[in-house]
Structure formats: structure tokens, C-alpha cells
Amino acid sequence: MSSPTVRQWIERAPRWYPVRSTIPYLLLAILVVFTVIEKHSTPGSLLIDLVICAVAAVWMLWMFTLHPAWRSRPTVMGIFVAGLIVLIAVLELRDTWFGFLVIAGYAFSFATLPWPRRLIAIAMVAVLSGTAQVGGLPTANPLTVLVYVVVVAVNVLTMSAAAWIMWTADEQSKQRKLALEKVNETNRRLEATLAENTRLHAQLIDQAREAGVRDERQRMAREIHDTLAQGLTGIITQLQAAEQAEDDPGEWRRHFDAATMLARDSLSEARRSVHALRPHQLEVGRLSEALTDVAQRWSALHDIPATVTTTGTARPMSKEAEFALLRTAQEALVNVAKHAHASRVGLTLSYLEHEIALDVRDDGRGFEPDQTGADTEEAETAGDTRKPEVVAGRDGGFGLVAMRQRIEGLSGTLQVESEPGFGTAISACIPAASVGVHA
């Protein structure tokens, strides 16, 4: 922060109040005492000086001291300073020692007048100061006139320059203050905007969460109504029919088989609905822990060793990315159990700089990827997303097509490398830009 200007000191600092209010009167009183001492032998001239000094004192008292509200009115202060300069000039023309009153003229000019009136008043007071310094108005002597002009010019130029410098500093201070106020106002508005954005963001998150919960409930309600409820209704109907046909073994068997088929279909539909939800392993642990849990359960069920390896520095992932990679691992293990006849399986989760990769490798019998790709294309063209034989069986599994759809839905890639007799490797990669973080 810059140092205060003279006007700011005079206007604002309490320690300058005596300078503005007391010193002019004190200075005038000292000059009056000196005048009485010097002119006691000429009472007529002394009386005139005392009257003019009294007028000057009353002028300052009435125009400035007794009416503080007038100090903020430039026109009134201009009249006050002009009148004071005239009184100082009259006293100085009578007695040069009254030139000391220019101190009061400078103080009141700096304190009360705006720019450029202040500059005019300062120049007039400087003329009076120069006149007093040379002992009064010059005579007809050219040298005396030259000295007078030089002294007055030096006073005017010096004080005018000082006034301009102080005014410039004062304006710069005002501009800095205005700029600071604008910055503070901008910061307040920015804080208000950020607070409003935070509130709206939280509101949108709540609305999105509520909408998601509502949509999921509606989806589950439709799934239950269209699959489980209808299937259970059919099962009950077939069992009731079988109960009534207990005397006809053939008819009873037909209804029983139908009920069994409906139960299996309902179970498949229930599994499909469950697969659309977030797996329990991800609810209770990280992706690497979920993969380890899935591999251990799969290994215990099929009696095939399965190991899980994590490389790189683990970092948070979005729920969608974790879900896609976990489901990819599960589907790959399902295919190994059904088709590979492998003796061991390895899962590797790699946290790379620009992507997250999951590799599932087995030492099974392998297959021809080109043939698999052709079969997959035929299945997609026919509207059947279930890959036959090598990819997935006809038992309702997701298979390679579903794995690819999940990974590519996150801008990732799914690659399958296999050769008959040399096992299979499935690599799923999701770019870091699509991985995100947990909400």
C-alpha cells in the first residue's frame, strides 16, 4: 500500500487536526504580537493591521472551523481560500513578515480544494511567498525586477510541481482503491456463483441419484412382472393341472415337465436380472480383491488353479469400469470351464499410465480366432448375441459379444488371442479417460 498523500493526512489522520484547526490561528497570533512590538510607536498603522488580522481570524473561524459541513462543498471552499489569499496579500503588502501566513494558505489549499482549483490557489500562494522572500514588490530597478521574477517563478514552479505530484499520487491511490473494490466485488460474486454452482451440483446429483433409484426400481418391477411373476403363475398352473391328472401318468408327466421347464426359464431370467446389478464383490472391496474372490470361488468349484496378479499403482475407478472388467473376468472364466479343458488360469490386472488392462490366460485347447470372429459376426447379423460353442453355450451366458459390448461401451478394446493346442488369452483395456473415479 502506498504512503498517504498530504491531503489524505490533512483530511483523515487525527494527528493533523491541530495543524488544520489550530496552527493558522497560532501563527496569526504570533504575527499579531510581533506587529504590536514593531508598530507600537505608530498606533494608526498598527490599528489597521490589527483590524485586518481580526478579519482574517473571523474569516477562518466562520468559513472553516465553525462549519465543518462546508468543507465538502468545493465552491464555498474556493471562496474561502480566495478570500484568505486576498487578506494575506493585503497584510503582506503592508508588512512583509505576514508572508509567514502563506503556510496557512498552502495548508487550506491542499486540504479543501479539488483539482485543478487547487493548482491555481497553490500558484497564487506561491506568488505571495516569493514576494515576501524578496522583501515586497520590486522597484523600477531591472535587476530587482529580475530577481523578483526568478524567485516567484521558482516558488510557483516548485509548489505547482509538488501539488501535481501529490494530486497524481492521490488519483493513483483512488484508482487502486477502486480497483481493489472491484476485485473484492468480483471475488464476492465469484464466491456466490461457486456456492450456487455447488448447491446446483449437489441438487443435480441428488436428482440424478433419485432418478437412478426410481428407474432401477421400475426396471426391476418390469423384470419381475414380465419374468418371475409370469413364470411362477405358469408353474402353479401346471402343478395344479398335474395334480388333477394324477390318474393319467402320461398327462401328469407332461404337466410336470412343463413346470420344470418354466422353473428353469424363470431361473435363467432371474440370473439375467441379477447380472444387471452391481456385484456383491465390488460393494465390499476393490476390483483386485473382487477378482481374487471370483477366481478363488471359480477355482474351488472347477478344481482348476487360478491366480490373480496386480501390477502398477492401484487407483480409484468408476463403478462402470469396475463392473465391466469384473464381468469380463467372470465370463472369461465361464468359457474356460466350459470349453478350454485347461489345467491353470492366470488373471492379471495392470494399472498402466494411460489405461487399465485385464488379461485372462489359460493353457487349454484353444481355438481359431478367425472362425470365432466369423461366427460372432453371423450371430450379431442374425440378432443372436449368444456366441455358440467356443464363445458361449446356448445356456443363456453372455459370451464374447457381451464382453466386447461392455468394454467398447467405455471406449475400450477387447482382444482375443488363441491357437489350437496353445491356450487362449483375452485382453480388455479401458483408457484412463473413461475410467474416472468413484462418485
C-alpha positions in Angstrom: 0.0 0.0 0.0 1.4 3.4 -0.9 2.0 6.1 1.6 -0.8 8.6 2.2 -0.8 11.9 0.4 -0.6 15.3 2.2 -4.3 15.9 1.6 -5.2 12.4 2.9 -3.1 13.2 6.0 -4.8 16.5 6.5 -8.3 15.1 5.8 -8.1 11.8 7.6 -5.3 11.5 10.2 -6.4 12.7 13.6 -2.9 14.0 14.4 -3.3 16.5 11.6 -6.4 18.1 13.1 -4.4 20.6 15.2 -2.4 21.5 12.0 -5.6 22.3 10.2 -7.6 23.9 13.0 -5.1 25.4 15.4 -1.8 26.3 13.7 -3.3 29.0 11.4 -4.7 30.8 14.4 -1.5 30.3 16.4 0.6 31.6 13.5 -1.7 34.7 13.2 -1.5 35.4 16.9 2.3 35.3 16.8 2.4 37.7 13.9 0.0 40.0 15.7 2.2 40.0 18.8 5.3 40.7 16.6 3.3 43.5 14.8 2.4 45.2 18.1 6.0 45.1 19.2 7.2 46.5 15.9 4.5 49.2 15.4 3.7 50.3 18.9 5.1 53.7 18.0 2.7 54.1 15.1 -0.8 53.4 16.5 -2.7 54.3 13.3 -0.9 51.7 11.1 -1.0 49.2 14.0 -4.8 49.6 14.3 -5.3 48.9 10.6 -3.1 45.8 10.8 -5.0 44.5 13.8 -8.3 45.1 12.1 -7.2 43.1 9.0 -5.8 40.3 11.3 -9.1 40.2 13.1 -11.0 40.0 9.8 -8.7 37.1 8.7 -9.3 35.3 12.0 -13.1 35.7 11.8 -13.0 34.6 8.1 -11.2 31.3 9.0 -13.4 30.8 12.1 -16.7 31.3 10.2 -15.9 29.7 6.8 -13.9 26.7 8.0 -13.8 26.0 11.8 -17.5 26.6 12.7 -19.0 25.0 9.6 -17.4 21.6 9.0 -20.1 20.6 6.5 -18.9 23.4 4.2 -15.6 21.7 3.8 -17.1 19.2 1.3 -18.5 22.0 -0.9 -15.9 23.0 -3.5 -17.5 26.3 -4.4 -17.7 27.5 -0.7 -14.1 26.4 -0.1 -13.0 28.1 -3.2 -14.5 31.4 -1.9 -12.9 30.8 1.5 -9.4 30.2 0.1 -9.6 33.1 -2.4 -10.7 35.4 0.5 -7.9 34.2 2.7 -5.3 34.8 -0.1 -6.6 38.3 -0.5 -6.3 39.0 3.2 -2.7 37.5 3.3 -1.8 39.7 0.2 -3.1 42.9 1.9 -1.2 42.1 5.1 2.0 41.2 3.2 1.9 44.4 1.2 1.7 46.3 4.5 4.3 44.3 6.3 6.4 41.5 4.7 6.6 39.4 7.9 3.0 38.5 7.2 4.4 36.4 4.4 4.6 33.6 7.0 0.8 33.2 6.6 1.4 31.5 3.3 1.8 28.4 5.4 -1.9 28.6 6.2 -2.7 29.3 2.6 -0.9 26.2 1.4 -2.5 24.0 4.1 -6.0 25.2 3.3 -5.5 24.9 -0.4 -4.2 21.3 -0.2 -6.9 20.3 2.3 -10.1 21.8 0.8 -9.8 22.4 -3.0 -10.2 19.8 -5.7 -8.0 19.6 -8.8 -7.4 21.9 -10.8 -8.6 24.7 -8.5 -6.0 23.6 -6.0 -3.2 24.2 -8.6 -4.5 27.8 -9.2 -4.6 28.5 -5.4 -1.2 27.0 -4.8 0.3 29.2 -7.6 -1.3 32.3 -6.1 0.0 31.5 -2.7 3.5 30.8 -4.2 3.5 34.3 -5.7 2.8 35.7 -2.2 5.6 33.5 -0.8 8.1 34.7 -3.4 7.1 38.3 -2.9 7.7 38.0 0.9 11.1 36.3 0.3 12.4 39.3 -1.8 11.0 41.8 0.7 8.0 43.0 -1.1 7.2 44.2 -4.6 10.2 45.1 -6.7 11.3 48.7 -7.5 12.0 50.0 -11.0 15.5 48.6 -10.9 15.8 46.0 -13.7 18.0 43.7 -11.5 15.5 43.9 -8.7 12.7 43.0 -11.1 14.7 40.1 -12.5 15.4 38.7 -9.0 11.8 39.1 -8.1 10.6 37.3 -11.2 13.1 34.4 -10.7 12.2 33.9 -7.0 8.5 34.0 -7.7 8.9 31.6 -10.7 10.9 29.2 -8.6 8.3 29.2 -5.9 5.4 28.8 -8.4 7.1 26.0 -10.3 8.2 24.2 -7.2 4.9 24.3 -5.4 2.9 23.6 -8.6 5.1 20.5 -9.2 4.6 19.4 -5.6 0.8 19.9 -6.0 0.8 17.9 -9.2 2.8 15.1 -7.7 0.5 14.9 -4.7 -2.6 15.0 -6.9 -1.2 12.2 -9.1 -0.4 10.1 -6.1 -3.9 10.8 -4.7 -5.5 9.8 -8.0 -3.4 6.6 -8.2 -4.5 5.8 -4.7 -8.1 6.3 -5.6 -7.7 4.1 -8.7 -6.0 1.4 -6.7 -8.8 1.6 -4.1 -11.4 1.5 -6.8 -9.6 -1.5 -8.5 -9.4 -3.2 -5.1 -13.1 -2.7 -4.5 -13.9 -4.1 -8.0 -11.7 -7.1 -7.3 -13.4 -7.6 -3.9 -16.8 -7.3 -5.6 -15.7 -9.7 -8.3 -14.5 -12.2 -5.7 -17.7 -11.9 -3.8 -19.7 -12.5 -6.9 -17.4 -15.4 -7.8 -17.8 -16.9 -4.3 -21.6 -16.5 -4.6 -21.5 -18.1 -8.1 -19.4 -21.0 -6.8 -21.6 -21.5 -3.9 -24.7 -21.5 -6.2 -22.9 -23.9 -8.6 -22.1 -26.2 -5.7 -25.7 -26.1 -4.5 -26.9 -26.8 -8.0 -24.4 -29.6 -8.5 -25.4 -31.2 -5.2 -29.1 -30.8 -6.3 -28.4 -32.4 -9.7 -26.5 -35.2 -8.0 -29.4 -35.9 -5.7 -31.9 -35.7 -8.5 -29.8 -38.0 -10.7 -29.5 -40.4 -7.8 -33.2 -40.4 -7.1 -33.9 -40.8 -10.8 -31.5 -43.7 -11.0 -33.0 -45.4 -8.0 -36.5 -44.8 -9.4 -35.5 -46.1 -12.9 -33.8 -49.2 -11.3 -36.9 -49.9 -9.2 -39.1 -49.6 -12.3 -36.8 -51.8 -14.3 -36.8 -54.4 -11.6 -40.6 -54.2 -11.3 -40.9 -54.8 -15.0 -38.4 -57.6 -14.9 -40.2 -59.3 -12.0 -43.6 -58.8 -13.6 -42.6 -60.0 -17.1 -40.5 -62.9 -16.0 -40.7 -64.2 -12.5 -44.3 -63.4 -11.8 -45.5 -64.9 -15.1 -43.2 -67.9 -14.7 -44.5 -68.6 -11.2 -48.0 -68.2 -12.4 -47.3 -70.8 -15.1 -45.7 -73.2 -12.7 -48.6 -73.0 -10.3 -51.0 -73.6 -13.2 -49.0 -76.6 -14.5 -48.7 -78.1 -11.0 -52.4 -77.7 -10.4 -53.1 -79.4 -13.7 -50.7 -82.2 -12.8 -52.4 -82.7 -9.5 -55.7 -83.2 -11.3 -54.1 -85.6 -13.8 -52.6 -87.9 -11.2 -54.5 -90.8 -12.6 -53.0 -90.4 -16.1 -49.3 -90.9 -15.8 -48.6 -89.5 -19.3 -50.6 -86.4 -18.8 -49.1 -85.9 -15.3 -45.6 -86.2 -16.7 -46.3 -83.7 -19.5 -47.5 -81.1 -16.9 -44.6 -81.8 -14.6 -42.0 -81.4 -17.4 -43.7 -78.1 -18.4 -43.5 -76.9 -14.8 -39.8 -77.9 -14.7 -39.1 -76.1 -17.9 -40.8 -72.9 -16.7 -38.8 -73.1 -13.4 -35.6 -73.3 -15.4 -36.6 -70.5 -17.7 -37.5 -68.3 -14.7 -34.2 -69.1 -13.0 -32.4 -68.0 -16.1 -34.4 -64.8 -16.3 -33.6 -64.2 -12.6 -29.9 -64.7 -13.2 -30.1 -62.3 -16.1 -31.8 -59.6 -14.0 -29.2 -60.1 -11.2 -26.4 -59.7 -13.7 -27.6 -56.2 -14.4 -27.0 -55.2 -10.8 -23.6 -54.2 -9.2 -21.9 -57.4 -8.0 -21.6 -58.0 -4.3 -17.8 -58.3 -4.5 -17.4 -54.7 -5.7 -19.7 -53.5 -2.9 -17.4 -54.8 -0.2 -13.9 -54.5 -1.8 -11.7 -53.1 -4.6 -11.5 -54.5 -8.1 -8.4 -56.5 -7.3 -10.0 -58.0 -4.2 -13.2 -58.8 -6.2 -11.2 -60.5 -8.9 -9.3 -62.6 -6.3 -12.7 -63.6 -4.7 -14.2 -64.6 -8.0 -11.0 -66.6 -9.0 -11.0 -68.4 -5.7 -14.6 -69.4 -5.9 -14.2 -70.5 -9.5 -11.1 -72.5 -8.8 -12.8 -74.3 -5.8 -15.8 -75.1 -8.0 -14.0 -76.4 -11.0 -10.8 -77.7 -9.3 -8.6 -75.6 -11.6 -5.8 -73.4 -10.1 -6.5 -69.7 -10.8 -4.1 -66.9 -9.8 -4.7 -63.1 -9.7 -1.8 -60.7 -10.2 -2.0 -56.9 -9.9 0.7 -54.7 -11.4 1.2 -50.9 -11.3 -0.2 -48.4 -8.7 -3.8 -49.1 -8.0 -6.1 -46.0 -8.4 -9.8 -45.4 -8.0 -12.1 -46.3 -10.9 -15.7 -45.6 -11.8 -18.3 -48.2 -11.0 -19.0 -48.8 -14.6 -15.3 -49.6 -15.4 -15.0 -52.0 -12.4 -18.3 -53.6 -13.3 -17.2 -54.2 -16.9 -13.8 -55.6 -16.0 -15.2 -57.9 -13.3 -17.9 -59.2 -15.6 -15.3 -59.7 -18.3 -13.2 -61.8 -15.9 -16.3 -63.8 -14.9 -17.4 -64.5 -18.5 -13.9 -65.5 -19.5 -13.7 -68.0 -16.6 -17.1 -69.4 -17.5 -15.8 -70.0 -21.1 -12.6 -71.6 -19.7 -14.7 -74.0 -17.6 -17.0 -74.9 -20.4 -14.7 -75.1 -23.4 -10.9 -74.8 -22.6 -10.2 -78.0 -20.6 -7.4 -76.0 -19.0 -5.1 -77.1 -16.2 -4.4 -73.5 -14.9 -5.6 -69.9 -15.4 -4.0 -66.6 -14.7 -5.6 -63.2 -14.3 -3.5 -60.0 -14.5 -4.9 -56.6 -13.6 -2.5 -53.9 -14.8 -2.7 -50.2 -13.9 -0.9 -48.5 -16.7 -0.2 -44.8 -17.3 -3.0 -44.3 -19.9 -5.2 -47.3 -19.4 -6.4 -50.2 -17.2 -5.9 -53.7 -18.6 -7.2 -57.1 -17.6 -5.6 -60.2 -19.1 -7.1 -63.7 -18.7 -4.9 -66.5 -19.9 -5.4 -70.3 -19.9 -3.4 -73.3 -21.1 -6.4 -75.0 -22.6 -7.0 -76.4 -26.1 -7.5 -73.0 -27.7 -9.4 -72.3 -30.9 -9.3 -70.5 -34.2 -10.0 -66.7 -33.6 -10.8 -66.1 -37.2 -13.5 -68.7 -37.1 -14.8 -67.3 -33.9 -14.9 -63.8 -35.4 -16.9 -65.1 -38.4 -19.3 -66.9 -36.1 -19.7 -63.8 -34.0 -20.5 -61.7 -37.0 -23.1 -64.2 -38.1 -24.6 -64.3 -34.7 -24.8 -60.5 -34.5 -26.3 -60.2 -38.0 -28.9 -62.8 -37.0 -29.7 -60.8 -33.9 -28.4 -63.5 -31.6 -25.8 -62.2 -29.2 -25.1 -65.6 -27.6 -21.9 -67.0 -29.1 -22.1 -70.7 -29.9 -19.7 -73.4 -28.8 -16.3 -71.8 -28.2 -17.6 -68.4 -27.2 -20.5 -69.3 -25.0 -23.0 -72.1 -24.8 -26.7 -72.0 -25.6 -27.5 -71.8 -21.9 -28.0 -68.1 -21.6 -24.4 -67.0 -20.9 -23.1 -63.6 -22.1 -20.1 -64.7 -24.0 -17.6 -62.8 -26.1 -20.1 -60.5 -27.7 -21.3 -59.2 -24.3 -17.8 -58.8 -23.1 -16.9 -56.8 -26.2 -20.0 -54.6 -25.8 -19.2 -53.8 -22.2 -15.6 -52.8 -22.9 -16.3 -50.9 -26.1 -19.1 -49.1 -24.3 -16.3 -47.4 -22.2 -14.2 -46.6 -25.3 -12.0 -49.6 -24.6 -10.8 -52.6 -26.7 -11.2 -56.3 -26.3 -8.6 -58.6 -28.0 -8.7 -62.4 -28.2 -5.5 -64.4 -28.9 -5.7 -68.1 -29.3 -4.3 -71.0 -31.2 -5.5 -74.7 -31.1 -3.4 -76.5 -28.6 -1.8 -73.4 -27.1 -4.5 -71.9 -24.9 -6.4 -68.6 -25.0 -5.6 -65.0 -23.9 -8.3 -62.4 -23.6 -7.2 -58.8 -23.0 -9.6 -56.0 -22.1 -8.2 -52.4 -22.0 -10.1 -49.3 -20.9 -8.5 -45.9 -21.4 -7.8 -43.8 -18.3 -10.1 -41.0 -19.6 -13.0 -43.4 -19.4 -12.0 -45.0 -16.1 -12.8 -41.8 -14.0 -13.2 -42.1 -10.2 -15.9 -43.1 -7.8 -18.7 -40.6 -7.5 
